[in-house]
Amino acid sequence: MSEVQPKTQDELFQFLDSLGIEHTTKRHAPVFTVAESVALRDEIPGGHTKNLFVKDKKDNYFLLTVEENATVDLKTVHTIIGGASKVSFGRPEKLMEYLGVVPGAVTAFGVINDTQKQVKIIVDEALMKEATVNCHPLANDATTSIASKDLLRFIEATGHEPLVLKVAS
């Protein structure tokens, strides 16, 4: 299998621009956890995301994009998202292969790299209540703010169908 180079931040921004999607990006020190990113809240308004890259026993992969403080029950979420079994976290190699990102930089924007449509993306409905959603732009040293409706438009433009479901409590 040929190694596909993941898109760069600039390529992501060009894609958003080509869709006429407004976005702003703030650079910051790399953050690897939601806890580390809390310090940025005052500077970056809107809903902040937590992203879970999971798979079921049949190697179906899912990206769950939820509000940062949301709780996702990994024992039961498969019944909501259409998994064949309970889900577990996907391996870092698959994360890079499918979404072009490393652990700590998982983002809904990663679907731009999933040209083979290996990953089903689910956006939590509570997150969609936010006017603005904040995601890493393929790396964890910046945060890109985008209208929640435009996030769905972006996902569709990558050829994925964004499923808006209640996956978090």
N, C-alpha and C positions, 0 to 999 in steps of 0.2 A: 504494500500500500504506500502510495506517495505521501510524503510528509507535507501537509498544507501549512503554510505560514499563517498564524493567527493575524487578524487585522490589528492595525495600530490604533491608538487613540485618534490620531488625525484622520485615519480612514473612517472610523466610527463617526466623527464629527462631520466629515464630508457627506456621509450617507444620510445623517440627520438633516443636514442642510439641503440635500437633494430632495428630501421629502417635505421641505418647508417647515420643519419642526424646530421651534425655538428651544434653545438649551443654553445653560450657563454652567461653567465648570470652575470649581475652586480647587486649587492645588493645596496640598497639606502633607505633613509627614505621613509615611505609610501607616495605615491602621489595619490590624489583623483581626480584631474582634469588635463586636458591637460596643463592648465596654470601653475600649480605647477610643472609639469614634464619638462617644457621648460629649467629649470636650468641644466638638465642632458644632453642637446643636445651636448655640446662640448665633453663630455666623451663617448657618445654612438652614433656612426655614423649610417647612414641609415635612412630608412623611419620609422617614428613613427606613431603608430596607435591610432585611436579613434574608439571605438566600441559601436554600438547602438543596444540594445536588444529591439525589437519592436514586436508588434502583430497586426493582423487585427481583424475585428469584429467576424470572425469565429474561433478565438483562434488559428490561424496559427502563429507560432513564427518564427522570423527571427533574425539573427545576422548579422549586417552590419559592416564590418571591412573596414575602410577607412583611408586615410592619415590624420594625426591629425588636419591639418588646413582646410580640405575639408568641404564643406557645403552640407548637405543632406536636400532636401526639403521633409519634412514628409507629406506634403499635396499631393505630386505626386509620391513619390518613389514606392508606391504599384503597379503602372502601369508598372514599370520596373522589380520588383522582383516577380511579380505574386501574390500579395496580393489580397484578396477578397474585400477589402475596404481600405480607408485611414488607416494608421497605427498609433498606439500610443505606448508609452513606456510600456514594460512588467513590471509586479509587481516584487519587490525584492524577494518574495517567489518563484515565478516561475523561476527567474534567478538562485536562489540557487538550486531549484529542478532539473532544466534541465542542467544547465552549471556548477553548483557547485561553484559559485563565488558570491561575494557580490557587490553591486554597488560601483564603484570606482576601481574595479579589473576585470571588464569585459574584455575578451580577446578571440581571435580566438582559443587559446589553450583550452578554456572551452568545446569545442565539445568533448574532450576526456571523459567528464562526461555524455554526452548525449547518453547513450547507447540505449535509446528507439527511437532515431532519431526524437525528437520532434521539433528540430530547424533546419531551412534551413539556411546555411551560405553563405553569399554573400561577396566577396572580391572585392573592387573597382578596376577597371582596372588601374587607375593611380597609385595606390599603388604597383601594380605588375611590374611597370617600375623600381622600386627600386631593386637594387641587394640584399640588406639586409632589412629585416623587423624586427621591434622591438615590442614585445608584453609582457605583464605581464605574468609570469609563474604561473597563477592561484591565485596570490596575488599581491598587489600593492606595495610591498616593494622590488621589484626586476624587472629587465628588461632583457628579453632573446632575443638575436639576432639570426636570422635564415635566410638562403637564401630564397628569395621570392618563388622560385620554390619548395623548401623543405617545405614551409608552406603549399602549395597545396598538396604535397605528404603526409604530416602529416594528413591533413583534410581527404583525401581519405582513409588513413589507419584507421581512426576512423569509417569508414563506411558511411561518409557523402560525398556528391558530392559538391565540392566547385564551386559555380557559380561566374565567373569573369565577372562583369557587370559594366557599367558606371553608378554609383548611386550618385556620388558626382559632385559638380561644383566647 
